[in-house]
Amino acid sequence: MNKPFALNAALSPLFTSRWTRLAMSRLDGDARRGLARAVEAPRLGIFGRGTGPVRVGGVTVAQPDSVTCAATGLLLLNAACDPALATWLDAGTRPHVLPPELTGLTERELAERDAAGRIALAAAVVHDRATRATLGPFRWPRAYGTTPWGVARETRVPGVRYSHRAVDDRDERVMDEVLEMLVAATMRGIPVPIYSGGDWSRGWQTAMPRHLVLALPTTRPDQLRIYEPGRGRIETIAPHELRARTEPHRALGGWTHLAWTLIPVVR
């Protein structure tokens, strides 16, 4: 039986395992080969430890429009690692030194009193930054969200740099590597942005990565905690459930497939 076409599945063979293997060598502590890195997990207090709504400034943090899922997830992730950004989002307190996510705002916008308004303003800046120069010198079209490589460039998790790879969730070898990496990273407190998507069966517009979610730190290797910005909630999904999916899942924002993953390499 032929697999429904998906762009990420078609591109998956073009990506090597280099970055995934490097990430694992530094997460697993291969001391014999001298590749181990001290993993200092960031304190991601915004996301708590359980499931349910993610709230900042008294409001649930959900994407403000249909194209800023990646920008919203990236904003929240960077805020969880940057107290100055988190404080501005939560209480509107203007930082002495503006973080990158606020540098494009006017003084009037920086004085925004409504938490939902502050989140929308900062998400727009993040979207603008993450779509610059993503097609060579050209900007990625707004209607198509944000690219994985744009997100990788703008993610600010201390001590970690991110690469990325396309994923064919029906390729057992690829999924073995990706799921091992996701579990190892999140068990060590390192968050991993991932993209979900569909396939040709729902139209050509869905046969590509469509939605960013965040795999968050967890204490259970059999359960991934996922921040889904469409609803602004943390959901759970078992790693094995990401293999060769045929049905949508709420942790994937109502999409079916794991389509692309960022890869955290501890510095």
Long-range contacts (C-beta under 8 A, 24 or more apart in sequence): 3-170, 3-199, 4-199, 4-200, 4-201, 4-207, 5-199, 5-200, 5-207, 6-168, 6-197, 6-198, 6-199, 6-200, 6-207, 6-208, 6-257, 6-259, 7-166, 7-207, 7-208, 7-209, 8-166, 8-167, 8-168, 8-195, 8-197, 8-208, 8-209, 8-257, 8-259, 8-260, 9-166, 9-167, 9-168, 9-169, 9-170, 9-171, 9-199, 11-166, 12-165, 12-166, 12-167, 12-168, 12-171, 12-174, 13-168, 14-166, 15-165, 15-166, 17-177, 19-163, 19-164, 19-165, 19-263, 19-265, 20-165, 20-177, 20-178, 20-181, 20-263, 21-177, 22-265, 23-163, 23-181, 23-184, 23-185, 23-263, 23-264, 23-265, 23-266, 24-180, 24-181, 24-184, 26-265, 26-266, 27-181, 27-184, 27-185, 27-188, 27-190, 27-264, 27-266, 28-184, 37-266, 37-267, 38-266, 39-159, 39-188, 39-189, 39-190, 39-266, 40-158, 40-159, 41-188, 41-189, 41-190, 41-217, 42-80, 42-81, 42-157, 42-158, 42-159, 42-189, 42-190, 42-191, 43-80, 44-77, 44-80, 44-81, 44-189, 44-191, 44-216, 44-217, 45-80, 46-76, 46-79, 46-80, 46-86, 47-76, 47-80, 47-216, 47-217, 47-225, 47-227, 47-234, 48-234, 50-234, 51-225, 51-233, 51-234, 51-235, 51-236, 52-233, 52-234, 53-232, 53-233, 53-234, 54-227, 54-232, 54-233, 54-234, 56-86, 56-89, 56-90, 56-115, 56-119, 57-89, 57-90, 57-91, 57-92, 57-115, 57-116, 57-118, 57-119, 58-115, 59-115, 59-116, 59-119, 60-232, 60-233, 61-119, 61-229, 61-232, 62-229, 62-230, 62-231, 62-232, 63-123, 63-229, 63-230, 63-232, 64-116, 64-119, 64-120, 64-123, 67-127, 67-142, 67-143, 67-144, 67-145, 68-123, 68-124, 68-126, 68-127, 68-145, 69-145, 69-211, 69-212, 69-213, 69-229, 69-230, 69-253, 70-127, 70-130, 70-145, 70-146, 70-150, 70-151, 70-193, 70-195, 70-212, 71-123, 71-124, 71-126, 71-127, 71-130, 71-146, 72-119, 72-123, 72-126, 72-229, 73-193, 73-212, 73-213, 73-214, 73-227, 73-229, 74-126, 74-130, 74-146, 74-151, 74-154, 74-155, 74-193, 74-212, 75-101, 75-119, 75-122, 75-123, 75-126, 76-214, 76-227, 76-229, 77-155, 77-157, 77-191, 77-193, 77-214, 78-126, 78-154, 78-155, 78-156, 80-191, 81-156, 81-157, 81-158, 82-156, 85-122, 88-118, 88-122, 89-115, 89-118, 89-119, 89-122, 90-115, 92-118, 100-129, 100-154, 100-156, 101-125, 101-126, 101-129, 104-128, 104-129, 126-154, 129-154, 130-154, 145-210, 145-212, 146-212, 148-193, 148-195, 148-209, 148-260, 148-261, 148-262, 151-193, 151-212, 151-262, 152-262, 155-193, 155-262, 157-190, 157-191, 157-264, 159-266, 159-267, 160-190, 160-264, 160-265, 160-266, 160-267, 161-264, 161-265, 161-267, 162-193, 162-262, 162-263, 162-264, 162-265, 163-262, 163-263, 163-265, 164-260, 164-261, 164-262, 164-263, 165-260, 165-261, 165-263, 166-209, 166-259, 166-260, 167-258, 167-259, 167-260, 167-261, 169-242, 169-243, 169-244, 169-245, 169-257, 169-258, 169-259, 170-243, 170-244, 172-243, 175-242, 175-243, 175-244, 178-258, 178-261, 179-239, 179-240, 179-242, 179-243, 181-261, 181-263, 182-215, 182-224, 182-239, 182-261, 183-221, 183-224, 183-239, 185-215, 185-264, 186-215, 186-216, 186-217, 186-218, 186-224, 186-225, 187-217, 187-218, 187-219, 187-221, 188-217, 189-217, 190-217, 190-264, 190-266, 191-215, 191-216, 191-217, 191-264, 192-261, 192-262, 192-263, 192-264, 193-261, 193-262, 194-258, 194-260, 194-261, 194-262, 195-258, 195-259, 195-260, 195-261, 196-252, 196-253, 196-255, 196-256, 196-257, 196-258, 196-259, 197-255, 197-256, 197-257, 197-259, 197-260, 198-255, 198-256, 198-257, 199-256, 199-257, 206-255, 208-259, 209-259, 209-260, 210-255, 210-259, 211-252, 211-253, 211-254, 211-255, 213-251, 213-252, 213-253, 224-251, 226-251, 226-252, 228-252, 228-253, 229-253, 230-254
